[in-house]
Amino acid sequence: MNTIFGIKNCDTMKRAFKWLDENGITYKFHDYRKDGINEKMVQQFIDQLGIDLVLNKRGTTWRKVPEEIKAKLDEEGTIELLSKNEAMLKRPIFKLDGYFSSGFSRQDQEELGEKLLK
């Protein structure tokens, strides 16, 4: 089953939903706030995408983390932090036909299209 992970009210998520619907791609939506997130899920995202494509460093939640905490974060600490702060996860994260992707820029849309719209 295709799954899109994120937060429902996010504008990027809304664009992703619209794109998936317009392209006839069926999916299940996993809302971090309603359905939850845990360390196992975050670990899976990082294993597939890498920390840089999972951790949203542009958001206000990340910017509020004190610099001394950021400086000490290892992968385990980052996973714990992300599992407790869903807003720090980039959105959306896709799991489509076993293919993982994060973000939804024009380039992301083209890559998804190439993978899914054969």
Biopython code that builds the backbone (N, CA, C, O; Angstrom):
import numpy as np
from Bio.PDB.StructureBuilder import StructureBuilder

atoms = [
    (1, "MET", "N", (0.844, -1.195, 0.000)),
    (1, "MET", "CA", (0.000, 0.000, 0.000)),
    (1, "MET", "C", (0.877, 1.241, 0.000)),
    (1, "MET", "O", (1.841, 1.336, 0.759)),
    (2, "ASN", "N", (0.537, 2.175, -0.845)),
    (2, "ASN", "CA", (1.219, 3.464, -0.879)),
    (2, "ASN", "C", (0.817, 4.274, 0.347)),
    (2, "ASN", "O", (-0.353, 4.308, 0.729)),
    (3, "THR", "N", (1.795, 4.920, 0.953)),
    (3, "THR", "CA", (1.526, 5.721, 2.148)),
    (3, "THR", "C", (2.225, 7.058, 2.025)),
    (3, "THR", "O", (3.360, 7.143, 1.554)),
    (4, "ILE", "N", (1.534, 8.100, 2.454)),
    (4, "ILE", "CA", (2.126, 9.431, 2.549)),
    (4, "ILE", "C", (2.053, 9.834, 4.013)),
    (4, "ILE", "O", (0.994, 9.759, 4.636)),
    (5, "PHE", "N", (3.183, 10.259, 4.554)),
    (5, "PHE", "CA", (3.302, 10.608, 5.967)),
    (5, "PHE", "C", (3.454, 12.114, 6.098)),
    (5, "PHE", "O", (4.174, 12.743, 5.322)),
    (6, "GLY", "N", (2.772, 12.691, 7.084)),
    (6, "GLY", "CA", (2.921, 14.116, 7.314)),
    (6, "GLY", "C", (1.875, 14.652, 8.262)),
    (6, "GLY", "O", (1.307, 13.929, 9.080)),
    (7, "ILE", "N", (1.640, 15.946, 8.127)),
    (7, "ILE", "CA", (0.673, 16.674, 8.949)),
    (7, "ILE", "C", (-0.365, 17.264, 7.999)),
    (7, "ILE", "O", (-0.014, 17.959, 7.046)),
    (8, "LYS", "N", (-1.614, 16.993, 8.254)),
    (8, "LYS", "CA", (-2.705, 17.311, 7.326)),
    (8, "LYS", "C", (-2.761, 18.778, 6.898)),
    (8, "LYS", "O", (-3.010, 19.058, 5.725)),
    (9, "ASN", "N", (-2.541, 19.706, 7.802)),
    (9, "ASN", "CA", (-2.741, 21.119, 7.497)),
    (9, "ASN", "C", (-1.571, 21.782, 6.781)),
    (9, "ASN", "O", (-1.642, 22.969, 6.461)),
    (10, "CYS", "N", (-0.521, 21.055, 6.529)),
    (10, "CYS", "CA", (0.665, 21.583, 5.860)),
    (10, "CYS", "C", (0.359, 21.856, 4.384)),
    (10, "CYS", "O", (-0.213, 21.002, 3.707)),
    (11, "ASP", "N", (0.735, 23.038, 3.879)),
    (11, "ASP", "CA", (0.467, 23.392, 2.481)),
    (11, "ASP", "C", (1.165, 22.451, 1.507)),
    (11, "ASP", "O", (0.604, 22.112, 0.464)),
    (12, "THR", "N", (2.375, 22.030, 1.834)),
    (12, "THR", "CA", (3.086, 21.095, 0.965)),
    (12, "THR", "C", (2.346, 19.766, 0.898)),
    (12, "THR", "O", (2.269, 19.138, -0.158)),
    (13, "MET", "N", (1.808, 19.348, 2.024)),
    (13, "MET", "CA", (1.023, 18.108, 2.046)),
    (13, "MET", "C", (-0.202, 18.245, 1.144)),
    (13, "MET", "O", (-0.533, 17.320, 0.403)),
    (14, "LYS", "N", (-0.864, 19.378, 1.204)),
    (14, "LYS", "CA", (-2.052, 19.595, 0.382)),
    (14, "LYS", "C", (-1.712, 19.502, -1.106)),
    (14, "LYS", "O", (-2.474, 18.930, -1.885)),
    (15, "ARG", "N", (-0.559, 20.070, -1.501)),
    (15, "ARG", "CA", (-0.129, 19.966, -2.900)),
    (15, "ARG", "C", (0.161, 18.515, -3.272)),
    (15, "ARG", "O", (-0.153, 18.076, -4.378)),
    (16, "ALA", "N", (0.762, 17.775, -2.342)),
    (16, "ALA", "CA", (1.075, 16.366, -2.605)),
    (16, "ALA", "C", (-0.206, 15.548, -2.753)),
    (16, "ALA", "O", (-0.310, 14.723, -3.661)),
    (17, "PHE", "N", (-1.183, 15.770, -1.867)),
    (17, "PHE", "CA", (-2.460, 15.057, -1.974)),
    (17, "PHE", "C", (-3.088, 15.325, -3.345)),
    (17, "PHE", "O", (-3.553, 14.404, -4.017)),
    (18, "LYS", "N", (-3.095, 16.590, -3.746)),
    (18, "LYS", "CA", (-3.703, 16.976, -5.019)),
    (18, "LYS", "C", (-2.983, 16.275, -6.175)),
    (18, "LYS", "O", (-3.631, 15.740, -7.075)),
    (19, "TRP", "N", (-1.658, 16.278, -6.154)),
    (19, "TRP", "CA", (-0.877, 15.641, -7.218)),
    (19, "TRP", "C", (-1.162, 14.145, -7.291)),
    (19, "TRP", "O", (-1.373, 13.603, -8.376)),
    (20, "LEU", "N", (-1.169, 13.479, -6.140)),
    (20, "LEU", "CA", (-1.461, 12.046, -6.118)),
    (20, "LEU", "C", (-2.852, 11.761, -6.672)),
    (20, "LEU", "O", (-3.032, 10.848, -7.478)),
    (21, "ASP", "N", (-3.829, 12.545, -6.238)),
    (21, "ASP", "CA", (-5.202, 12.362, -6.711)),
    (21, "ASP", "C", (-5.312, 12.609, -8.216)),
    (21, "ASP", "O", (-5.952, 11.836, -8.930)),
    (22, "GLU", "N", (-4.689, 13.685, -8.696)),
    (22, "GLU", "CA", (-4.753, 14.007, -10.125)),
    (22, "GLU", "C", (-4.095, 12.938, -10.985)),
    (22, "GLU", "O", (-4.462, 12.756, -12.146)),
    (23, "ASN", "N", (-3.130, 12.237, -10.422)),
    (23, "ASN", "CA", (-2.420, 11.213, -11.176)),
    (23, "ASN", "C", (-2.960, 9.810, -10.913)),
    (23, "ASN", "O", (-2.374, 8.821, -11.353)),
    (24, "GLY", "N", (-4.074, 9.729, -10.199)),
    (24, "GLY", "CA", (-4.736, 8.449, -9.983)),
    (24, "GLY", "C", (-3.945, 7.472, -9.121)),
    (24, "GLY", "O", (-4.086, 6.258, -9.263)),
    (25, "ILE", "N", (-3.118, 7.998, -8.234)),
    (25, "ILE", "CA", (-2.310, 7.150, -7.355)),
    (25, "ILE", "C", (-3.055, 6.981, -6.032)),
    (25, "ILE", "O", (-3.296, 7.957, -5.321)),
    (26, "THR", "N", (-3.412, 5.753, -5.710)),
    (26, "THR", "CA", (-4.106, 5.498, -4.454)),
    (26, "THR", "C", (-3.073, 5.465, -3.322)),
    (26, "THR", "O", (-1.937, 5.029, -3.505)),
    (27, "TYR", "N", (-3.496, 5.931, -2.168)),
    (27, "TYR", "CA", (-2.577, 6.020, -1.034)),
    (27, "TYR", "C", (-3.357, 6.055, 0.276)),
    (27, "TYR", "O", (-4.552, 6.347, 0.312)),
    (28, "LYS", "N", (-2.650, 5.753, 1.321)),
    (28, "LYS", "CA", (-3.148, 5.903, 2.688)),
    (28, "LYS", "C", (-2.378, 7.072, 3.288)),
    (28, "LYS", "O", (-1.171, 7.195, 3.079)),
    (29, "PHE", "N", (-3.064, 7.922, 4.026)),
    (29, "PHE", "CA", (-2.417, 9.052, 4.684)),
    (29, "PHE", "C", (-2.169, 8.712, 6.146)),
    (29, "PHE", "O", (-3.086, 8.323, 6.869)),
    (30, "HIS", "N", (-0.925, 8.863, 6.570)),
    (30, "HIS", "CA", (-0.562, 8.666, 7.979)),
    (30, "HIS", "C", (-0.259, 10.042, 8.555)),
    (30, "HIS", "O", (0.790, 10.626, 8.285)),
    (31, "ASP", "N", (-1.195, 10.551, 9.355)),
    (31, "ASP", "CA", (-1.057, 11.859, 9.988)),
    (31, "ASP", "C", (-0.287, 11.683, 11.296)),
    (31, "ASP", "O", (-0.755, 11.019, 12.221)),
    (32, "TYR", "N", (0.898, 12.287, 11.357)),
    (32, "TYR", "CA", (1.725, 12.147, 12.553)),
    (32, "TYR", "C", (0.975, 12.555, 13.818)),
    (32, "TYR", "O", (1.142, 11.938, 14.870)),
    (33, "ARG", "N", (0.165, 13.576, 13.714)),
    (33, "ARG", "CA", (-0.525, 14.088, 14.910)),
    (33, "ARG", "C", (-1.680, 13.203, 15.335)),
    (33, "ARG", "O", (-1.945, 13.073, 16.530)),
    (34, "LYS", "N", (-2.369, 12.593, 14.389)),
    (34, "LYS", "CA", (-3.491, 11.715, 14.731)),
    (34, "LYS", "C", (-3.059, 10.272, 14.927)),
    (34, "LYS", "O", (-3.490, 9.604, 15.868)),
    (35, "ASP", "N", (-2.199, 9.795, 14.024)),
    (35, "ASP", "CA", (-1.829, 8.384, 14.013)),
    (35, "ASP", "C", (-0.539, 8.096, 14.770)),
    (35, "ASP", "O", (-0.226, 6.941, 15.058)),
    (36, "GLY", "N", (0.208, 9.151, 15.093)),
    (36, "GLY", "CA", (1.427, 8.993, 15.872)),
    (36, "GLY", "C", (2.670, 8.725, 15.030)),
    (36, "GLY", "O", (2.601, 8.460, 13.830)),
    (37, "ILE", "N", (3.786, 8.804, 15.704)),
    (37, "ILE", "CA", (5.098, 8.510, 15.123)),
    (37, "ILE", "C", (5.920, 7.885, 16.233)),
    (37, "ILE", "O", (5.757, 8.236, 17.402)),
    (38, "ASN", "N", (6.799, 6.966, 15.879)),
    (38, "ASN", "CA", (7.639, 6.357, 16.901)),
    (38, "ASN", "C", (9.059, 6.204, 16.364)),
    (38, "ASN", "O", (9.326, 6.461, 15.191)),
    (39, "GLU", "N", (9.955, 5.783, 17.238)),
    (39, "GLU", "CA", (11.359, 5.680, 16.866)),
    (39, "GLU", "C", (11.586, 4.671, 15.747)),
    (39, "GLU", "O", (12.467, 4.865, 14.909)),
    (40, "LYS", "N", (10.809, 3.606, 15.725)),
    (40, "LYS", "CA", (10.961, 2.598, 14.673)),
    (40, "LYS", "C", (10.645, 3.204, 13.299)),
    (40, "LYS", "O", (11.359, 2.943, 12.330)),
    (41, "MET", "N", (9.588, 4.005, 13.211)),
    (41, "MET", "CA", (9.238, 4.656, 11.952)),
    (41, "MET", "C", (10.323, 5.637, 11.533)),
    (41, "MET", "O", (10.732, 5.657, 10.372)),
    (42, "VAL", "N", (10.790, 6.453, 12.478)),
    (42, "VAL", "CA", (11.827, 7.429, 12.172)),
    (42, "VAL", "C", (13.092, 6.714, 11.696)),
    (42, "VAL", "O", (13.734, 7.150, 10.740)),
    (43, "GLN", "N", (13.445, 5.620, 12.363)),
    (43, "GLN", "CA", (14.619, 4.848, 11.961)),
    (43, "GLN", "C", (14.461, 4.329, 10.540)),
    (43, "GLN", "O", (15.410, 4.366, 9.758)),
    (44, "GLN", "N", (13.276, 3.847, 10.201)),
    (44, "GLN", "CA", (13.032, 3.363, 8.843)),
    (44, "GLN", "C", (13.206, 4.492, 7.828)),
    (44, "GLN", "O", (13.820, 4.295, 6.779)),
    (45, "PHE", "N", (12.671, 5.667, 8.134)),
    (45, "PHE", "CA", (12.824, 6.806, 7.232)),
    (45, "PHE", "C", (14.308, 7.146, 7.033)),
    (45, "PHE", "O", (14.756, 7.368, 5.909)),
    (46, "ILE", "N", (15.057, 7.182, 8.133)),
    (46, "ILE", "CA", (16.477, 7.525, 8.061)),
    (46, "ILE", "C", (17.252, 6.446, 7.321)),
    (46, "ILE", "O", (18.147, 6.757, 6.535)),
    (47, "ASP", "N", (16.921, 5.185, 7.559)),
    (47, "ASP", "CA", (17.593, 4.088, 6.841)),
    (47, "ASP", "C", (17.391, 4.212, 5.339)),
    (47, "ASP", "O", (18.304, 3.929, 4.564)),
    (48, "GLN", "N", (16.211, 4.629, 4.926)),
    (48, "GLN", "CA", (15.886, 4.726, 3.506)),
    (48, "GLN", "C", (16.359, 6.033, 2.859)),
    (48, "GLN", "O", (16.748, 6.049, 1.691)),
    (49, "LEU", "N", (16.323, 7.120, 3.625)),
    (49, "LEU", "CA", (16.553, 8.446, 3.047)),
    (49, "LEU", "C", (17.795, 9.167, 3.562)),
    (49, "LEU", "O", (18.343, 10.027, 2.872)),
    (50, "GLY", "N", (18.243, 8.823, 4.771)),
    (50, "GLY", "CA", (19.323, 9.559, 5.415)),
    (50, "GLY", "C", (18.764, 10.689, 6.267)),
    (50, "GLY", "O", (17.678, 11.205, 6.004)),
    (51, "ILE", "N", (19.511, 11.059, 7.277)),
    (51, "ILE", "CA", (19.037, 12.090, 8.221)),
    (51, "ILE", "C", (18.747, 13.411, 7.511)),
    (51, "ILE", "O", (17.759, 14.076, 7.824)),
    (52, "ASP", "N", (19.601, 13.799, 6.556)),
    (52, "ASP", "CA", (19.425, 15.095, 5.900)),
    (52, "ASP", "C", (18.110, 15.221, 5.146)),
    (52, "ASP", "O", (17.602, 16.329, 4.975)),
    (53, "LEU", "N", (17.549, 14.098, 4.690)),
    (53, "LEU", "CA", (16.273, 14.146, 3.972)),
    (53, "LEU", "C", (15.077, 13.866, 4.883)),
    (53, "LEU", "O", (13.935, 13.840, 4.424)),
    (54, "VAL", "N", (15.342, 13.659, 6.166)),
    (54, "VAL", "CA", (14.257, 13.398, 7.118)),
    (54, "VAL", "C", (14.099, 14.566, 8.093)),
    (54, "VAL", "O", (12.976, 14.960, 8.409)),
    (55, "LEU", "N", (15.200, 15.114, 8.565)),
    (55, "LEU", "CA", (15.178, 16.203, 9.547)),
    (55, "LEU", "C", (14.947, 17.538, 8.850)),
    (55, "LEU", "O", (15.711, 17.926, 7.966)),
    (56, "ASN", "N", (13.893, 18.235, 9.251)),
    (56, "ASN", "CA", (13.553, 19.539, 8.694)),
    (56, "ASN", "C", (14.242, 20.625, 9.519)),
    (56, "ASN", "O", (13.744, 21.032, 10.569)),
    (57, "LYS", "N", (15.377, 21.079, 9.036)),
    (57, "LYS", "CA", (16.140, 22.108, 9.752)),
    (57, "LYS", "C", (15.663, 23.514, 9.431)),
    (57, "LYS", "O", (16.155, 24.482, 10.011)),
    (58, "ARG", "N", (14.713, 23.639, 8.515)),
    (58, "ARG", "CA", (14.207, 24.964, 8.147)),
    (58, "ARG", "C", (13.026, 25.395, 9.013)),
    (58, "ARG", "O", (12.661, 26.571, 9.013)),
    (59, "GLY", "N", (12.433, 24.474, 9.738)),
    (59, "GLY", "CA", (11.236, 24.785, 10.514)),
    (59, "GLY", "C", (11.527, 25.457, 11.842)),
    (59, "GLY", "O", (12.644, 25.400, 12.356)),
    (60, "THR", "N", (10.503, 26.091, 12.383)),
    (60, "THR", "CA", (10.660, 26.809, 13.650)),
    (60, "THR", "C", (10.911, 25.866, 14.828)),
    (60, "THR", "O", (11.591, 26.240, 15.784)),
    (61, "THR", "N", (10.373, 24.661, 14.769)),
    (61, "THR", "CA", (10.566, 23.725, 15.879)),
    (61, "THR", "C", (12.043, 23.389, 16.022)),
    (61, "THR", "O", (12.563, 23.366, 17.137)),
    (62, "TRP", "N", (12.727, 23.129, 14.914)),
    (62, "TRP", "CA", (14.168, 22.839, 14.957)),
    (62, "TRP", "C", (14.949, 24.072, 15.426)),
    (62, "TRP", "O", (15.876, 23.953, 16.227)),
    (63, "ARG", "N", (14.577, 25.239, 14.930)),
    (63, "ARG", "CA", (15.311, 26.459, 15.307)),
    (63, "ARG", "C", (15.178, 26.775, 16.785)),
    (63, "ARG", "O", (16.027, 27.473, 17.340)),
    (64, "LYS", "N", (14.133, 26.278, 17.437)),
    (64, "LYS", "CA", (13.950, 26.521, 18.870)),
    (64, "LYS", "C", (14.796, 25.590, 19.746)),
    (64, "LYS", "O", (14.931, 25.826, 20.946)),
    (65, "VAL", "N", (15.362, 24.539, 19.155)),
    (65, "VAL", "CA", (16.204, 23.618, 19.923)),
    (65, "VAL", "C", (17.512, 24.344, 20.247)),
    (65, "VAL", "O", (18.166, 24.870, 19.346)),
    (66, "PRO", "N", (17.896, 24.375, 21.520)),
    (66, "PRO", "CA", (19.135, 25.063, 21.900)),
    (66, "PRO", "C", (20.354, 24.500, 21.161)),
    (66, "PRO", "O", (20.455, 23.296, 20.923)),
    (67, "GLU", "N", (21.271, 25.396, 20.806)),
    (67, "GLU", "CA", (22.462, 25.016, 20.050)),
    (67, "GLU", "C", (23.293, 23.950, 20.764)),
    (67, "GLU", "O", (23.867, 23.078, 20.112)),
    (68, "GLU", "N", (23.363, 24.010, 22.091)),
    (68, "GLU", "CA", (24.157, 23.013, 22.819)),
    (68, "GLU", "C", (23.565, 21.607, 22.688)),
    (68, "GLU", "O", (24.299, 20.621, 22.727)),
    (69, "ILE", "N", (22.252, 21.513, 22.535)),
    (69, "ILE", "CA", (21.614, 20.208, 22.320)),
    (69, "ILE", "C", (21.870, 19.755, 20.888)),
    (69, "ILE", "O", (22.207, 18.594, 20.660)),
    (70, "LYS", "N", (21.714, 20.657, 19.920)),
    (70, "LYS", "CA", (21.968, 20.310, 18.519)),
    (70, "LYS", "C", (23.391, 19.792, 18.333)),
    (70, "LYS", "O", (23.614, 18.813, 17.620)),
    (71, "ALA", "N", (24.349, 20.449, 18.975)),
    (71, "ALA", "CA", (25.758, 20.094, 18.813)),
    (71, "ALA", "C", (26.065, 18.690, 19.332)),
    (71, "ALA", "O", (27.001, 18.048, 18.855)),
    (72, "LYS", "N", (25.299, 18.213, 20.291)),
    (72, "LYS", "CA", (25.557, 16.902, 20.899)),
    (72, "LYS", "C", (24.756, 15.765, 20.279)),
    (72, "LYS", "O", (24.938, 14.606, 20.654)),
    (73, "LEU", "N", (23.876, 16.079, 19.339)),
    (73, "LEU", "CA", (22.993, 15.049, 18.783)),
    (73, "LEU", "C", (23.763, 14.049, 17.919)),
    (73, "LEU", "O", (24.485, 14.424, 16.995)),
    (74, "ASP", "N", (23.589, 12.779, 18.242)),
    (74, "ASP", "CA", (24.054, 11.712, 17.367)),
    (74, "ASP", "C", (22.805, 11.137, 16.689)),
    (74, "ASP", "O", (21.709, 11.667, 16.869)),
    (75, "GLU", "N", (22.960, 10.067, 15.920)),
    (75, "GLU", "CA", (21.804, 9.519, 15.208)),
    (75, "GLU", "C", (20.725, 9.057, 16.182)),
    (75, "GLU", "O", (19.541, 9.313, 15.961)),
    (76, "GLU", "N", (21.121, 8.385, 17.247)),
    (76, "GLU", "CA", (20.140, 7.890, 18.228)),
    (76, "GLU", "C", (19.374, 9.044, 18.865)),
    (76, "GLU", "O", (18.155, 8.972, 19.019)),
    (77, "GLY", "N", (20.082, 10.105, 19.233)),
    (77, "GLY", "CA", (19.434, 11.271, 19.828)),
    (77, "GLY", "C", (18.519, 11.978, 18.848)),
    (77, "GLY", "O", (17.457, 12.475, 19.224)),
    (78, "THR", "N", (18.930, 12.021, 17.590)),
    (78, "THR", "CA", (18.105, 12.652, 16.564)),
    (78, "THR", "C", (16.818, 11.863, 16.358)),
    (78, "THR", "O", (15.742, 12.444, 16.221)),
    (79, "ILE", "N", (16.933, 10.546, 16.338)),
    (79, "ILE", "CA", (15.745, 9.698, 16.176)),
    (79, "ILE", "C", (14.780, 9.924, 17.331)),
    (79, "ILE", "O", (13.574, 10.047, 17.116)),
    (80, "GLU", "N", (15.295, 9.981, 18.541)),
    (80, "GLU", "CA", (14.441, 10.220, 19.714)),
    (80, "GLU", "C", (13.772, 11.587, 19.615)),
    (80, "GLU", "O", (12.575, 11.714, 19.870)),
    (81, "LEU", "N", (14.540, 12.609, 19.246)),
    (81, "LEU", "CA", (14.002, 13.962, 19.122)),
    (81, "LEU", "C", (12.899, 14.024, 18.059)),
    (81, "LEU", "O", (11.851, 14.630, 18.285)),
    (82, "LEU", "N", (13.134, 13.402, 16.911)),
    (82, "LEU", "CA", (12.139, 13.411, 15.833)),
    (82, "LEU", "C", (10.872, 12.651, 16.224)),
    (82, "LEU", "O", (9.766, 13.053, 15.862)),
    (83, "SER", "N", (11.034, 11.570, 16.953)),
    (83, "SER", "CA", (9.851, 10.785, 17.334)),
    (83, "SER", "C", (8.980, 11.529, 18.344)),
    (83, "SER", "O", (7.808, 11.197, 18.516)),
    (84, "LYS", "N", (9.541, 12.523, 19.003)),
    (84, "LYS", "CA", (8.777, 13.316, 19.979)),
    (84, "LYS", "C", (8.326, 14.667, 19.422)),
    (84, "LYS", "O", (7.533, 15.371, 20.048)),
    (85, "ASN", "N", (8.835, 15.022, 18.242)),
    (85, "ASN", "CA", (8.535, 16.328, 17.641)),
    (85, "ASN", "C", (8.252, 16.153, 16.157)),
    (85, "ASN", "O", (9.118, 16.401, 15.318)),
    (86, "GLU", "N", (7.048, 15.728, 15.840)),
    (86, "GLU", "CA", (6.715, 15.406, 14.454)),
    (86, "GLU", "C", (6.890, 16.576, 13.496)),
    (86, "GLU", "O", (7.087, 16.367, 12.299)),
    (87, "ALA", "N", (6.822, 17.797, 14.003)),
    (87, "ALA", "CA", (6.989, 18.960, 13.131)),
    (87, "ALA", "C", (8.430, 19.079, 12.617)),
    (87, "ALA", "O", (8.685, 19.835, 11.679)),
    (88, "MET", "N", (9.360, 18.352, 13.210)),
    (88, "MET", "CA", (10.752, 18.381, 12.753)),
    (88, "MET", "C", (11.011, 17.432, 11.591)),
    (88, "MET", "O", (12.100, 17.435, 11.016)),
    (89, "LEU", "N", (10.022, 16.626, 11.243)),
    (89, "LEU", "CA", (10.168, 15.723, 10.102)),
    (89, "LEU", "C", (9.808, 16.470, 8.822)),
    (89, "LEU", "O", (8.802, 17.178, 8.773)),
    (90, "LYS", "N", (10.634, 16.310, 7.783)),
    (90, "LYS", "CA", (10.293, 16.918, 6.502)),
    (90, "LYS", "C", (8.974, 16.336, 6.031)),
    (90, "LYS", "O", (8.624, 15.195, 6.333)),
    (91, "ARG", "N", (8.249, 17.165, 5.276)),
    (91, "ARG", "CA", (6.950, 16.726, 4.780)),
    (91, "ARG", "C", (6.850, 17.031, 3.298)),
    (91, "ARG", "O", (7.352, 18.038, 2.797)),
    (92, "PRO", "N", (6.193, 16.135, 2.639)),
    (92, "PRO", "CA", (5.757, 14.804, 3.051)),
    (92, "PRO", "C", (6.896, 13.797, 2.931)),
    (92, "PRO", "O", (7.913, 14.049, 2.285)),
    (93, "ILE", "N", (6.695, 12.666, 3.565)),
    (93, "ILE", "CA", (7.526, 11.499, 3.300)),
    (93, "ILE", "C", (6.610, 10.498, 2.615)),
    (93, "ILE", "O", (5.515, 10.204, 3.094)),
    (94, "PHE", "N", (7.078, 9.983, 1.486)),
    (94, "PHE", "CA", (6.313, 9.026, 0.701)),
    (94, "PHE", "C", (6.899, 7.634, 0.835)),
    (94, "PHE", "O", (8.116, 7.455, 0.877)),
    (95, "LYS", "N", (6.031, 6.672, 0.901)),
    (95, "LYS", "CA", (6.409, 5.273, 0.707)),
    (95, "LYS", "C", (5.454, 4.771, -0.367)),
    (95, "LYS", "O", (4.322, 4.380, -0.083)),
    (96, "LEU", "N", (5.934, 4.790, -1.606)),
    (96, "LEU", "CA", (5.108, 4.461, -2.755)),
    (96, "LEU", "C", (5.744, 3.319, -3.524)),
    (96, "LEU", "O", (6.855, 3.447, -4.038)),
    (97, "ASP", "N", (5.044, 2.217, -3.598)),
    (97, "ASP", "CA", (5.567, 1.028, -4.282)),
    (97, "ASP", "C", (6.961, 0.661, -3.794)),
    (97, "ASP", "O", (7.814, 0.252, -4.582)),
    (98, "GLY", "N", (7.192, 0.809, -2.480)),
    (98, "GLY", "CA", (8.480, 0.456, -1.897)),
    (98, "GLY", "C", (9.545, 1.526, -2.074)),
    (98, "GLY", "O", (10.668, 1.364, -1.596)),
    (99, "TYR", "N", (9.214, 2.606, -2.747)),
    (99, "TYR", "CA", (10.141, 3.711, -2.995)),
    (99, "TYR", "C", (9.896, 4.800, -1.959)),
    (99, "TYR", "O", (8.764, 5.257, -1.800)),
    (100, "PHE", "N", (10.945, 5.222, -1.252)),
    (100, "PHE", "CA", (10.829, 6.283, -0.259)),
    (100, "PHE", "C", (11.321, 7.591, -0.850)),
    (100, "PHE", "O", (12.281, 7.622, -1.620)),
    (101, "SER", "N", (10.648, 8.671, -0.477)),
    (101, "SER", "CA", (11.028, 10.004, -0.928)),
    (101, "SER", "C", (10.562, 11.002, 0.121)),
    (101, "SER", "O", (9.607, 10.741, 0.851)),
    (102, "SER", "N", (11.234, 12.142, 0.196)),
    (102, "SER", "CA", (10.766, 13.195, 1.107)),
    (102, "SER", "C", (10.774, 14.521, 0.370)),
    (102, "SER", "O", (11.581, 14.748, -0.531)),
    (103, "GLY", "N", (9.861, 15.390, 0.770)),
    (103, "GLY", "CA", (9.736, 16.695, 0.147)),
    (103, "GLY", "C", (8.843, 16.630, -1.079)),
    (103, "GLY", "O", (8.476, 15.550, -1.543)),
    (104, "PHE", "N", (8.499, 17.807, -1.599)),
    (104, "PHE", "CA", (7.613, 17.836, -2.759)),
    (104, "PHE", "C", (7.889, 19.045, -3.639)),
    (104, "PHE", "O", (6.970, 19.784, -3.994)),
    (105, "SER", "N", (9.147, 19.246, -3.989)),
    (105, "SER", "CA", (9.520, 20.302, -4.925)),
    (105, "SER", "C", (9.157, 19.850, -6.338)),
    (105, "SER", "O", (8.698, 18.723, -6.529)),
    (106, "ARG", "N", (9.354, 20.705, -7.309)),
    (106, "ARG", "CA", (9.104, 20.330, -8.713)),
    (106, "ARG", "C", (9.962, 19.120, -9.080)),
    (106, "ARG", "O", (9.486, 18.196, -9.740)),
    (107, "GLN", "N", (11.220, 19.127, -8.654)),
    (107, "GLN", "CA", (12.118, 18.005, -8.946)),
    (107, "GLN", "C", (11.594, 16.726, -8.303)),
    (107, "GLN", "O", (11.627, 15.661, -8.919)),
    (108, "ASP", "N", (11.108, 16.826, -7.058)),
    (108, "ASP", "CA", (10.546, 15.660, -6.371)),
    (108, "ASP", "C", (9.352, 15.109, -7.154)),
    (108, "ASP", "O", (9.207, 13.896, -7.303)),
    (109, "GLN", "N", (8.502, 16.002, -7.651)),
    (109, "GLN", "CA", (7.334, 15.583, -8.420)),
    (109, "GLN", "C", (7.753, 14.846, -9.690)),
    (109, "GLN", "O", (7.162, 13.828, -10.050)),
    (110, "GLU", "N", (8.778, 15.370, -10.366)),
    (110, "GLU", "CA", (9.263, 14.715, -11.585)),
    (110, "GLU", "C", (9.801, 13.327, -11.273)),
    (110, "GLU", "O", (9.518, 12.373, -11.997)),
    (111, "GLU", "N", (10.581, 13.210, -10.193)),
    (111, "GLU", "CA", (11.146, 11.910, -9.817)),
    (111, "GLU", "C", (10.041, 10.922, -9.458)),
    (111, "GLU", "O", (10.085, 9.760, -9.862)),
    (112, "LEU", "N", (9.045, 11.392, -8.693)),
    (112, "LEU", "CA", (7.921, 10.519, -8.343)),
    (112, "LEU", "C", (7.172, 10.091, -9.596)),
    (112, "LEU", "O", (6.791, 8.930, -9.744)),
    (113, "GLY", "N", (6.970, 11.045, -10.493)),
    (113, "GLY", "CA", (6.282, 10.735, -11.739)),
    (113, "GLY", "C", (7.013, 9.668, -12.543)),
    (113, "GLY", "O", (6.392, 8.757, -13.091)),
    (114, "GLU", "N", (8.338, 9.789, -12.609)),
    (114, "GLU", "CA", (9.130, 8.797, -13.349)),
    (114, "GLU", "C", (9.025, 7.418, -12.711)),
    (114, "GLU", "O", (8.971, 6.410, -13.416)),
    (115, "LYS", "N", (8.995, 7.367, -11.387)),
    (115, "LYS", "CA", (8.928, 6.086, -10.685)),
    (115, "LYS", "C", (7.536, 5.457, -10.731)),
    (115, "LYS", "O", (7.396, 4.239, -10.838)),
    (116, "LEU", "N", (6.513, 6.303, -10.649)),
    (116, "LEU", "CA", (5.160, 5.787, -10.448)),
    (116, "LEU", "C", (4.258, 5.824, -11.676)),
    (116, "LEU", "O", (3.307, 5.048, -11.770)),
    (117, "LEU", "N", (4.544, 6.700, -12.597)),
    (117, "LEU", "CA", (3.642, 6.899, -13.735)),
    (117, "LEU", "C", (4.266, 6.327, -15.005)),
    (117, "LEU", "O", (4.418, 7.034, -16.001)),
    (118, "LYS", "N", (4.616, 5.082, -14.967)),
    (118, "LYS", "CA", (5.284, 4.426, -16.093)),
    (118, "LYS", "C", (4.293, 4.062, -17.163)),
    (118, "LYS", "O", (4.673, 3.500, -18.191)),
]
sb = StructureBuilder()
sb.init_structure("model")
sb.init_model(0)
sb.init_chain("A")
sb.init_seg("    ")
for serial, (resi, resn, name, xyz) in enumerate(atoms, 1):
    if name == "N":
        sb.init_residue(resn, " ", resi, " ")
    sb.init_atom(name, np.array(xyz, "f"), 0.0, 1.0, " ", f" {name:<3s}", serial, name[0])
structure = sb.get_structure()
